[in-house]
Amino acid sequence: MTPGPDRRAALEQYRRRAAVYDLELALFEPLRREAVARLALQPGETVVDFGCGTGLSLPLLRAAVGATGHVVGIEQSPDMLAQARRRVARHGWRNVQLIGAPVESAHWSGRADAALFHFTHDLLQRPEAVAGALAHLKRGARIVATGLRWAPRWAAAVNVAVYVAARRSITTLDGLDRPWHLLERHLGPMQVESRLLGAVYLAAGTLS
Ligand SMILES: C[S@@+](CC[C@H](N)C(=O)[O-])C[C@H]1O[C@@H](n2cnc3c(N)ncnc32)[C@H](O)[C@@H]1O
């Protein structure tokens, strides 16, 4: 673990994990459905999945915006993105676009109505990545972020599990007490809820 996010370590982490990632995330799938529902997507809208990984959220996002909407996934790990590309090809989606780049340097000229940051702790701890992501959104865009967080003191034992999961999925423990804090710099106070005994958060806000 490093004091800040470490891209090289993250790429290596996800190179090793890509093939088994979908199985490992099974426990968190109800939260994914909840996060996508909280985006309140409408048919025809555009949504960006920042740090889309293997594309596990793409079916839900695509279903919510429909054939007339647009889904964009941005992902820095070539190994994770390859899985996402296979998923898109398998479904034959024409309105799902995948961009292989760190969010902070990704080129996409559109503006989205909504954005998802599902378990993207490293990304959310980089000020330039958060600013770069929000630059792709329309004013009034809905934003939902989820992920691991330190549980409160009354559930301190849960933090053993948070630490074990963090070692496998993120490169810095920085910000784990309030992982959405950089988003709040831009959005103002977010609505934050806890799940799984406080080990996981769901934060929602609007870009004003
Ligand atoms: C735990 S995975 C989550 C993947 C996906 N969001 C999901 O819900 O399954 C975190 C992902 O964020 C990606 N990531 C981290 N920092 C990033 C950045 N700055 N730009 C783009 N992707 C990033 C990682 O490569 C990894 O695929």
PDBQT file of the ligand as one rigid body, heavy atoms in Angstrom, charges set to zero:
ROOT
HETATM    1  C1  LIG A 301     -12.571  -2.645  -8.264  1.00  0.00    +0.000 C 
HETATM    2  S1  LIG A 301     -12.504  -2.347 -10.001  1.00  0.00    +0.000 S 
HETATM    3  C2  LIG A 301     -14.200  -1.867 -10.334  1.00  0.00    +0.000 C 
HETATM    4  C3  LIG A 301     -14.595  -2.144 -11.743  1.00  0.00    +0.000 C 
HETATM    5  C4  LIG A 301     -16.056  -1.823 -12.071  1.00  0.00    +0.000 C 
HETATM    6  N1  LIG A 301     -16.360  -0.432 -11.790  1.00  0.00    +0.000 N 
HETATM    7  C5  LIG A 301     -16.999  -2.715 -11.337  1.00  0.00    +0.000 C 
HETATM    8  O1  LIG A 301     -17.955  -2.201 -10.768  1.00  0.00    +0.000 OA
HETATM    9  O2  LIG A 301     -16.870  -3.920 -11.350  1.00  0.00    +0.000 OA
HETATM   10  C6  LIG A 301     -11.672  -0.765 -10.124  1.00  0.00    +0.000 C 
HETATM   11  C7  LIG A 301     -11.387  -0.427 -11.554  1.00  0.00    +0.000 C 
HETATM   12  O3  LIG A 301     -11.022   0.946 -11.653  1.00  0.00    +0.000 OA
HETATM   13  C8  LIG A 301     -10.002   1.056 -12.628  1.00  0.00    +0.000 C 
HETATM   14  N2  LIG A 301      -9.304   2.337 -12.416  1.00  0.00    +0.000 N 
HETATM   15  C9  LIG A 301      -8.653   2.742 -11.311  1.00  0.00    +0.000 A 
HETATM   16  N3  LIG A 301      -8.168   3.996 -11.470  1.00  0.00    +0.000 NA
HETATM   17  C10 LIG A 301      -8.538   4.380 -12.722  1.00  0.00    +0.000 A 
HETATM   18  C11 LIG A 301      -8.337   5.567 -13.484  1.00  0.00    +0.000 A 
HETATM   19  N4  LIG A 301      -7.652   6.617 -12.991  1.00  0.00    +0.000 N 
HETATM   20  N5  LIG A 301      -8.845   5.625 -14.735  1.00  0.00    +0.000 NA
HETATM   21  C12 LIG A 301      -9.529   4.563 -15.245  1.00  0.00    +0.000 A 
HETATM   22  N6  LIG A 301      -9.730   3.415 -14.581  1.00  0.00    +0.000 NA
HETATM   23  C13 LIG A 301      -9.254   3.319 -13.327  1.00  0.00    +0.000 A 
HETATM   24  C14 LIG A 301      -9.161  -0.182 -12.368  1.00  0.00    +0.000 C 
HETATM   25  O4  LIG A 301      -8.313  -0.501 -13.450  1.00  0.00    +0.000 OA
HETATM   26  C15 LIG A 301     -10.233  -1.229 -12.124  1.00  0.00    +0.000 C 
HETATM   27  O5  LIG A 301     -10.624  -1.878 -13.291  1.00  0.00    +0.000 OA
ENDROOT
TORSDOF 0
